[in-house]
Structure formats: structure tokens, C-alpha cells
């Protein structure tokens, strides 16, 4: 299997990836492999479908979601 080398990755990103790997009980290399494989297998349509499922689940819970534009406006006016 071919190897891939990624250069100039931000140190904070590496720290976050190491933390994520530890939480998942994997080495950094295995975590990166998992992320790359999942990412390469999913299409934009898959993500759109997932977002729609999440929207439907939230709506079924009966909670109304706030308008982020209004929240940003309120924050700016403080």
C-alpha cells in the first residue's frame, strides 16, 4: 500500500488529532487513515443527506432553533 506524506501541518491541528486518536483508542497514524478513508468514501450528497436527517431529528424534538443572524446581531450590539 502506498504511503502519503503531509507537510507543514499546524501544530495545533496535530495536537487535536493526537487527542482525538487517544479518545478513539488508536494511534495517530490509524486515526489519520480512518479520517482519510471515511472522507474519501463520502460524497457531498452523503453530507447533505446527513444534514437533512439531523434537521428532521431536531424538528421532531419540538425545539425551535434560533436564527443565528439574530444572535450575531445581538452580540454585535452589546
C-alpha positions as CSV (number, residue, x, y, z in Angstrom):
1,X,0.0,0.0,0.0
2,X,1.4,3.4,-0.9
3,X,2.5,5.9,1.8
4,X,1.4,9.6,1.9
5,X,3.4,12.4,3.5
6,X,1.7,15.6,4.5
7,X,4.0,18.6,5.2
8,X,3.5,21.8,7.2
9,X,0.6,20.8,9.3
10,X,-0.2,23.3,12.0
11,X,1.0,22.1,15.5
12,X,-2.5,22.8,17.0
13,X,-4.0,20.5,14.4
14,X,-1.6,17.7,15.2
15,X,-2.3,18.1,18.9
16,X,-6.1,17.9,18.2
17,X,-5.6,14.8,16.1
18,X,-3.5,13.1,18.7
19,X,-6.2,13.9,21.3
20,X,-8.9,12.5,19.0
21,X,-6.8,9.4,18.3
22,X,-6.3,8.8,22.1
23,X,-10.1,9.2,22.7
24,X,-10.7,6.6,20.0
25,X,-8.1,4.2,21.3
26,X,-6.0,4.5,18.1
27,X,-2.5,5.6,17.2
28,X,-2.2,8.9,15.3
29,X,-1.5,7.0,12.1
30,X,-4.6,4.8,12.4
31,X,-6.7,7.8,13.2
32,X,-5.5,9.7,10.2
33,X,-6.1,6.6,8.0
34,X,-9.6,6.3,9.3
35,X,-10.3,10.0,8.7
36,X,-9.0,9.9,5.1
37,X,-10.8,6.7,4.3
38,X,-14.2,8.0,5.6
39,X,-13.7,11.3,3.9
40,X,-12.8,9.8,0.6
41,X,-15.8,7.5,0.6
42,X,-18.4,10.2,1.4
43,X,-19.8,12.4,-1.3
44,X,-21.3,15.9,-1.0
45,X,-24.7,14.2,-1.3
46,X,-24.0,12.0,1.7
47,X,-23.3,15.1,3.8
48,X,-26.4,16.8,2.6
49,X,-28.5,13.7,3.4
50,X,-26.9,13.6,6.9
51,X,-27.6,17.3,7.5
52,X,-31.3,16.7,6.5
53,X,-31.6,13.7,8.9
54,X,-30.2,15.9,11.7
55,X,-32.6,18.7,10.8
56,X,-35.6,16.3,10.9
57,X,-34.5,14.9,14.2
58,X,-34.2,18.3,15.7
59,X,-37.6,19.3,14.3
60,X,-39.2,16.1,15.7
61,X,-37.9,17.1,19.2
62,X,-40.2,20.1,19.1
63,X,-37.5,22.6,19.8
64,X,-37.4,25.7,17.6
65,X,-33.9,26.6,16.5
66,X,-32.8,30.2,16.9
67,X,-31.9,32.4,14.0
68,X,-28.1,32.8,14.0
69,X,-28.4,36.1,12.2
70,X,-30.3,37.5,15.2
71,X,-27.9,36.1,17.7
72,X,-24.9,37.6,15.9
73,X,-26.7,41.0,15.7
74,X,-27.5,40.9,19.4
75,X,-23.9,40.1,20.2
76,X,-22.6,42.9,18.0
77,X,-25.0,45.4,19.6
78,X,-23.6,44.7,23.1
